[in-house]
Amino acid sequence: MGIVRKLCSTLNNLKVFRLSNRNSYGYNNFITCNISVDPLNPSSSNSFLTHGIHVFQCPDTVGIVAKLSDCIATRGGNILSADVFVPQNKQVFYSRNVFVFDPATWPRMQMEEDFLRISKTFNAMRSVIRVPALDPKYKVAILASKQDHCLIDLLHGWQDGRLSVDITCVISNHYRAPESEVIRFLEMHGVPYHYLGATAENKREDEILELVQNTDFLVLARYIRILSNTFLRSYGKDIINIHHGLLPSFKGINPSKQAVDAGVKLIGATSYLVTEGLDTGPIIEQMVERVSHRDDLQSFVQKSENLEKQCLTSAIRSYCELRIMPYEENKTVVF
């Protein structure tokens, strides 16, 4: 906040200075400055400062940081945070910059052209810009099965602003009665619910593809069906999944009871990007918690489900904030 105050204070003829917090969570938790200029000065005009995010990946060489910084500075912007990662013994550069700027003096189209020029200079493999206050929210569909804990947590997170996405629909292979919490919530907020009862012979994937055509990514909220390689290739976009940390030790029916009976002391959850390999996609987030002899099956399951909810929400927020970048064949850089 101090950086933004300093930036705003340098502008002349300020009549009113106000910081407004768009949201207390995630990437909306950046400062927006609304500046009203002295009305006695007819040459003045209103100025609006907002923030942008830029992620960059290219072959490593000298001068990348300087070029990126200069691009932002010459347009009147100011970097709020900068992250850089250069793997040891690998000629590849990763960065994520969050900056504040005035769209009146640096229009979105001009910003795209400026960063495209840098991308061409350094033969970038990835250069992505996001301006949360101006760009549309990511459209996401949620796939779920019988267990509700992750699904309900995502819906409540979307409702209260912890997840800045547009939920286009919820798709499930499990029937939910009209009076259930999920159905009542979705009806209240106008979110379509699609029950597609699947079998081993017919996973209803063609129908799912039709429903998710206009989404930016998918979320599997404890969806127990394995999506086929054909589906993954046809969809062609990212899919975020959540997995409890009891595999591979405890397979089959009721893994929580198996783990309690075995006296495990540590449980966890993993969120990752779905690939054609079963549960082998690049990891986004992992969380762990200790359990003890004092935990019965009920408290054990509750702790495990809480980890899954937190881990999945964290992964989605990181994705929306452009914190996740592919690294090597099956890893991620998460700034």
N, C-alpha and C positions, 0 to 999 in steps of 0.2 A: 504494500500500500504506500509505503514511503516513496518508492520510485515513481509511482503514478502521481502523487502529490507534487513531487519535484518537477515532473514533466509538465503538469498542468499549470504550476505556478509560474513557469517561464513565459507563458503566453501573456500578451499585454491586454490592458483594458478589461480585466475580469470584473464583472459585477456580482456574479453568483458562482460559487464553487460547491459542487455536491458530488459525493461518491455514492453510487447506488449498487447494492449487491443483488444481482439478478436471482441468485439461488444459493442456498447454503451448501450445496453438494456438487461434486464433480466439476466438469469443465465450465459450468455456469458460475462457479465461484471465483470469477475474475472480476476485476474492477471495471466499471463503466463510468466515465466522467462526462457529465452533461455541463457544458460551459456556456453561460449566457453572457454575451458581450455588452458593454456599456451602451445603452440605447442612445446616449448623447453623441456617440461616434457613428455617423451614418455609413462609414465605410466598413464597419465591423459586421460580421455575420455569425450566426450560431455555429458552434463547433461541437462535434460529437466524437468522443474517443471510445473505441472499442478494442477488443483484442483478437488476435489471430494466432493460429498454430501452423507451423510448417515443419514437416519431417522430410528428411533428405538422406538418400543412400547413393553412394557413387564410389568409383575406385579412389583410393586414398592418394592424395597428392598435397603439395604445399599450397596454401592460400585459400582453402575452401571456407574456413570460418571467417576470414577477412572479407571474402566476397559476399557471403550471406549477411554478415553484419552491416556491410556498406550498403547493400541493397535496401535493408530496412531503414537505416539511418538517413540515406539520401532522400527517402520519401517522407521524412519527418516522424518515423516510427521509433520506438524505444523497446529494446529487448528486456522482458521481465525475468525470464529464466532461459537458460541454455544448457542442453545436455549433449555431450559428444561421446561416442564410443568408437575406438579403433582397435579391433582385436589384435592381439600380439601375433606377429609373423603372418598377418593376412593383410593384403592390400585393399581394404575396404573401409569406408568411412560412413558412420551413421550419426545423424544429429536430429534434435528436436528443439525448436525455438518457439517460445511463447512471447508475443510482442503486443504492444499497444500502439494504435495508429488512428488517424482521422480519415474515415472513408471519403470525406469531401475532397481531401487532397491526395488520397491514394485509393482510387476506385478499385473495386474488386477485379474488373477486367484488366486494369493496368497491373495489378498485383500478379495476376496469372502470367501476364507477358514477361514481367520482370523475373519471376522465378523460373519461367521456361527458358529464358536466356541463360541463366546460370546452369540449368540442367543440361543444356546443349554444350556449354563450355566444359563441364566436367563429366560428360557422358553418363549422366545419372541413371540408375536403374529404378529409382523411386523418388518422386517429388510431389508431395501432397499438401495442399493448403486447406485449412478449415477456419471459417469465421463463424463461430457459434451463434452470434447475435443476428447474422444475416443469412446464413445458409440453412436450408431445410433440415429438420431433424432426420436422423437415420430411420428408415422404415424397417420394422422387424416383425417377423412372425414367430410365435412360440409353439413348439411341439411338446406335448406332455402325455404322460400315461396316467396310471391310477394315483400315484403319490402326488399330493397337492402342495407340499411345503415350499418347493422352489417356485412353482407357478404362482401361488398366492403372494409370496414375497416379491416377485417381480411385478405383479400387478399393483401391489401397494406401493412399491418403490416408484413405479411409473406415475401413480396417482399423486404422490406427495412431492415429486420432482427430483428424487434421488437418481432416477434414470431418465435422461433427456432423450427419449426416443418416441417414435410413433408406432404403437402396436397395431398392426393391420388386422390380425386375427389370431385366434388360438385354435390349434388343431390337435385332436387327441384320438387315440385308438381306444379310449375308455369312455363309456357312457356316463354322463353326469345328469342327475335328475334336475328338473327345472328349479326346485327349491334349494339346491346346493349353493354354498357360498360363492363358488366360482361363477356359476351361471348367473346368479343374481347380480354379482359385481359387473360382469361383462354386459349384461343387458342394461344396467344403469348407465354405463359409459359408452354404449353403442359399439362395442367391439364384437365382431362376429365370432361365434364358436362353431367349429366344424367337427362333428363326430364321424370318424372314418374307421369303423371296425375292421382291423386288418387280420389276416391269417398268414400262415407260413407260405401259402400258395399265392396269395394276393395281398401285398403290402400297401396297396392303394397309392403307390408312389406317383403315378401319372396324375391323379387327382390332387395330391399334395403339391406337385410342381405347378399345376394350374393355379392353385390358391396363393402361391408364394412368388409368382412371376415378378411382381413389382417391388419386392423387398430388397433392402441393401445387404442384410445378412439374416441368418436364422439362429435361434437359440433352442437348444434341447434341454428342457427343464425336467430332467429324469425321464426322458423318452426311452422306453425300453427296447424299441425296435431298432435293429441295425439297418441303417440306410445303405442301399446297394451302391456299388461303384458307378453304375449307370446313372443313378439319381445324382450322385455327387458331381459327375461330369456334366450332366444336363443342367444342373442348377448353376454351377460354375462360380459361386460366391462363397464367402466364408460362413462357416457354421461353428458356433461355440457350444461345447458340451461340458457337462459337469459329471464328475465321478467320485464316489466315495473312496476312501483310502483303505478299504479292506481287501481289495484284490492285489495280487493274485493268491494270497494265502487262504482266503475264505471264499470259496466259490459256491455256486448253487443256491439253494433255498435258505433264506434267513441268515445271511452272512453276519449280521449284528449279533445274533445269539451264538453263532460259532465263535466270534471274536471274544464275547463275554466269557464263554465257557473256557476259552484258551487263556484268559487272564491278560489280554493285551494291555499295555500301559500308554500307548500313543495311537491316536486316530487322526485321520486327515481327510482332505478333499482336494481334488485337482480339477481345474478348468483348462480346457485345451481346444485347439482348432481341429475339427474333424478332417481326417484324411482317409484314403482307401485302406490303410492298415487299421486293424481293430484296436482302438484305444491307444494308438501310438502317435497321435498328432502332436504338433508343437505345443508345449506347455505355456500357458499364459500366467496362471496363478496357482499357488498351493498354500494351504493353511493346515495347521496341526493344532491339536489340543491334547493334554494329558487326561487319562482316565485312571481310575484306581479300583481297589477292591471294594470301595464304598459305592461304586456305581452299580445299580441293578440294570436290567435290560431297558427299562423305560428311560432312565436318565442317560444311559449310553446312547440310545437312539436319538434322544433329544439333542445331545451334544453333537452327534454326527450330522443330523439334519441342519442344525444351526451353522455348522462349518460349510456345508454345501451351499446354503443360501448366501452366506457372506462371500464365499469364493466365487460363485457365479455372478453375483452383482458386481464384485470388484473387477472381474474379467470384462464384463459388458461396459462398465465405465471406462476402463483402460482402452478398450477398442474405440469407443466414441470420442475419446480425448486424443486419438492418434498416438498412443503410447506404445503400440505393439508393432514391431517390424520383424520380418523374417530374417533369420540368421542361420547361415549354413543350410544343410539339407532339412533338418528337422528340429531347429531350435528357434527361439525368439529373443529379440532384444526388447525389453519392457522398461521404458524410461519412467 
